């Protein structure tokens, strides 16, 4: 008997929520990512629970126990219980009735096997009782331990139910797959045969999935296979992943920056292809422009900060196969700490309006070219 061990399972608040439902006659299971990650020994971000009773029953049991119940997705069987300020999503067992490649019409189910069968990958169809005992309806545990990302049942059918699963396959492989074992041939064949469905997905959903993939420790192998099956060019027209591996190598122990990795892929306006937010789009544009420019690390750090300066220099090295300068961090630190010694009032009242702005801009350029060495008096002499 396999038992899941995790601190969140021992949390009194979590156990209380489970007891409220089980004492009312419901079966309760933790499911999906929290179970998968606990078994792998990696961090858990969300707790999702599944039950055999209808959402109205879940709400009634919670409210009777004084727990706030919110019908967040009651039509799809999901109720959010808020206990001691923490939300817990409880979803009734479901089975798909109709799917169109983007969303599903579901019906409530009585058996855990039906609920498991509608999920995407075997490693995500793992359940745990409140006491930690594992429930594995589809024998997904061997795949999890082998780190094999495998579709449940027919890969082609799973993909046609929701075409985003083609992208999710590569994302899960990047995060949890065994790179030495390679990619499941059945999955790749099904993905290649169903590429025409990708166009039905919203660009926001695709963008969210791509950024999650690029945030993985090393997404380069997954991205390379996406290119080989024709998926990468569909979602990022004009992209090229040749410099992604070198960039990841150059990053070393730095935290992954998915936007920097997206910038190294290039392509035709990826911010539009993936419907990025305005802030994300601006960051990618800045990184690409910086990588193609000539400003040094100190200048970049002065104008845009430490993180952007470092990312731009890594991008340049990866794209142009150039070594990282040994004094990179010293230059970045110098630029980030630099403070322009002049302000507008130093040039007034002799200069006003546009002339004042132009003079400040010129002097600042001179100061930057001097590697921030010119002081206030030296700059004023230049003006005279």
N, C-alpha and C positions, 0 to 999 in steps of 0.2 A: 504493500500500500504506500503510494507516494503522498507525502504531505508537504504543502507549501509552508515555508517559514518566512515571515516578514514582520517587521515592527508594526506595520499598519494593521495586521491581523490581531495584534494584541492590544490595540488602542481601545480603551473602554468606551469611547464614543461610537466607534465603528461597531463594536460588539453590541452596544445598546440598540442601535438602529436595526441590526439583524434580529435581535431578540424580540423586538416589537413585532416584527413580521412573522417570525417563526412561531411565537406564542399564539399568534392569530391564525395559525394553520397553514401559513405559506411556506413554500420551499424557497430558499434564498441561496444564490451562488455568486461569488465574484467571478468575473469573466473577462477574457480578452487581454489587453495590454498589462494590467496589474498582475495577473497570474503569470503570463509569459515572462515578464521582466523579473518577477520575484524568483522564478525558477532559474533564470539565467544569472541572477545576482546583479542586475543593473537597476538604476533608479526607476522608481514608479512615480508618474506624475498625476494620474487620475485613477479613481476607484469607480469601476462600473459594476453594477449588480444586476442580476437577472432573477426573475421569479416566475412561478407557474400560475400566479393569480392575476386577475384583471387589474388594470391601473386604478379603477374606482375603489377596489378593495384595498389596494396599497394606501391610497389617500385616506380612506376611512380608518384603517388601523393606525396610521401615523397621527392623524388628528385626535384620535381617542387617547393616544399617549402624549399629547401635547407637543408633537413635532410638526413644524410648519411643512405643508405639502403644496407644491406648485405644479400645476398640470402643464409642464413645459412642452411636452410633445405627446399629449394624451391620446391623440388620434393614432399615433404610431406606437402607443404602449409605454411611453416614457413619462415618469413622474420624478420630480426633484424634491427630495426631502432635505430640509435644512435643520441641522441639529448642532447647537453650540457654534453657530456661525459657519459651519462647513456644509457644502452641498453634496448630496449623494444621489446619483442618477440610478433609478430603479426601472428596468424595462421588462415588460412581460414577454415570455417566450413568444416568438413570432415565426411565421413562415411566409414566403413570398407567394403572392397570388398572381400579380402581373408586374413585369418589369419592362422598361423601354430603353435601357442603356444608360439612363441618368438617375432614375429614381424608381422606387418600388411601391406597389400597393400591397400591404401586408394584412394578414389575418392573425389573430392570437392563436397560439398553439398550447397544447397541454404537456408535450413531451420535450425533454431537453435535447433529444436527438434531432427533432425538427428545427429547433432554434440553432443548433450547431451547424446543420446542413446548409443554412442560408448564408453562413459567413464566408469570408474570402479564402483564407489560408488555414491549413491544419494547425499551425502554431498559434492561431488566434481563436481556435475553438476549444480552448482549455478552460475548465471551470474549477472553482474551489469552494467547498462548503465553509461556513463561518469558523469551523474548527480546523481549517487548513487542509482537510482531506481532498485530494485531487480527484476530479471527475473528468474523464477523457472519452467522450462519446464516440469520437472518430479516430481514435488511436493517433493523435497528433503529437504525443510526447516524444516518440522516437525521432520524428522530424525536427522537433525543437532542439533536442540534445545534439543532433547531428548538424543543426543549423541549416537545414534544408527548407527553403521557402517553396511550398507546394500548394497549388490550388486544391480546394476541396472538390472531389468528384471530377467533372469535366472542366478543364481549364477554359475551353472555348465558351461553354455555357456560363461559367462564372463571369467571364469578361463581358459577354453580351448582356448580362444583367446590369452591369455598370462598367462602362468602358474606362472609367478612371482606375479600375483595378490593374490595367496594364502598367500604369505609372506606379501604382502602389506596390506592384510586384518588385520593381527595381528599387523603390525606396526601402522596402523591407529587406531586400537582399543586401543593400548597402549597410543597413543598420545591424541586421541579425544573421545574414547568410554566411556560409563558409566559402570564402573566396577560392580556397584550394579545391573544393568539390565542384566548382563551376556552377553553371545555371541549368535548371531543369529543362531538358529539350522539349518536353510537352508544353511547358509554359511558353517558351520562346516561339514555338510553332503557332500556338494559339494567338499570341500577341501579334505576330506578323500577319496572320490571316484576318485579323479584325482591326487593322489600322484605320479603316474607313469610318469606324465609329468614334474616333478621337475628336473629329470635327463637331460632334454633337455636344461635347462638353463645354461648359462655360470656361472662359479664360481664367476667371478667378480661381476656380477649383484646380485647374491645371497648374496655375502659378503657385498656389499654396502647396501642392504636392511636390513640385520641382524644388522649391526652397527647402522643404523638409528633407528631400533627397540630398541636396547639396550641403546640408548641415551635418551629414553623416561623417564619421571619422575619415573615410576614404571612399568617396563616391565614384572615383575615376573608372574602376572596372565596370560598374553598372552603367555609367554614362556611355562607355565604349560599346557595350553590347546594345544599348538603346540605339546608338548610331548604326550598328550592323544590321539590326532588324528594321530600320527605317523609321523608328519612332522619334528620334531626336530631331531630325529635319522637319518633321511635322509640327512639333510644338515650338521649335526654335529655328525657323528658317535661316539659312546662311551661317549657322553656328559651326564651330570647329573645336573639338575637344583635345587636340594634340597637346596643348599647353596646360591642361588641367592637372595631369599627373605631376609635372615639374612644379607647378604652383603648390600643390599639396605637400610635396617634399620640402620645398622652401619654407613652408609655414612651420615646420617642426612641431614644437609643443604649443604653438599659439592656438587659441580658441578658433574654431572654424567660423568663417564669415561667408555665409552662402551668397551674399551679394557680390563679394569679391570674386568668388568662384564663378558666379554667373557672368561677371564682366569678362573673365578670361575666355569664356566660351564664345564671346562675340555674337555675331548674328545681326539680323535686320531688326533693330528696335525691339530688343527683348522685353522692355518695359511695357510695350503695347501687346506683344504676343502673349505675355503672362498676366496682363492687366495688373501691374504692380501699383502700389499706392504712390501718391505724389512724392512722398519722402523717399521711398525705395527707388523710384525711377530717377530722382535727382542724384541719389548716391551712386547708382550704376553709371549714369552719364558722367559724373565727376571722376569716377575711377577710370573709365575708358579714356576720357579726355586727358587725364593726368598721365596715364600710361603712354599715350601717344605724344605727349609734350616733352619739354626739355628741362622743366624746373627741377632743381636738385632737392634732396630730401629736407634740407633745412628750410628752403623756401616753401615747400609743400606743407611742412609742419607749421610754419608761421601762419600761412593762409587758412589751412584746413584742419590742423590738429594732428596729434601723434598717430592715431589709428589710420586715418586716410593716407598720410604720408607713407607709413610703412606698407600699407596695402598697394599703393601705387608703385612703389619700388619693387615689391615682390612680383607684381604683374609685369613690369618691364623685364625683369630677369627671366620670368617664365616664358613670355612671348618672344623675346629676342635672344634667348639662350645666353644671357650675360650673367656673370658672377655677381653675387651680392658684395657691395663694397664693405671692407672690414670696419670702416668708421661709420656705418649707416646709423646705428643707434645714437652715437655721439652727435652726429649732424641733426638728427631728428630732435634730440633733446635740446640742442642749441636753438633751433628754429622755434620750437614750441615755447621756449622761455623768453624769446626776444620780445622787446617792447619798443615800438617806434618812439623816439625821443621828442618828436614834435607834435603839436596840436594846432588847430586852426588859429587859436588866439595868439600863438607865437608869431604869426605872419600878419596879424591885423594891428592897426587899421590900414597898413600900406597896401594890402591886397584884400579884395572883396569879391564875392560872387564867384562866377566861373573861373576867374583868374586865380582865386585862392585855392579852389579845388584842384586846378591843373598843377599849380605849384606844389601842393602837398603830394600829389600823385607822383610827380617827377622826383621829388626829394626822397620819397619812400622807395622808389625803384633804385635810386643811387645808394640808399642805405642798405637795401637787400643785396645789391651787387657787391657791396663792400663786405659782405658776410656779417652784417649788423655791427660793423666796427665804428662807423662814423657817429660821433656824438652830436649833441644839439648845436654846439658852437660851430662845428665843422660843416654841418648841413646849412646853417644860416649863412655862413661865408659863401657857400656855393650859390645860394640864392642871390646874394649881392653881386 
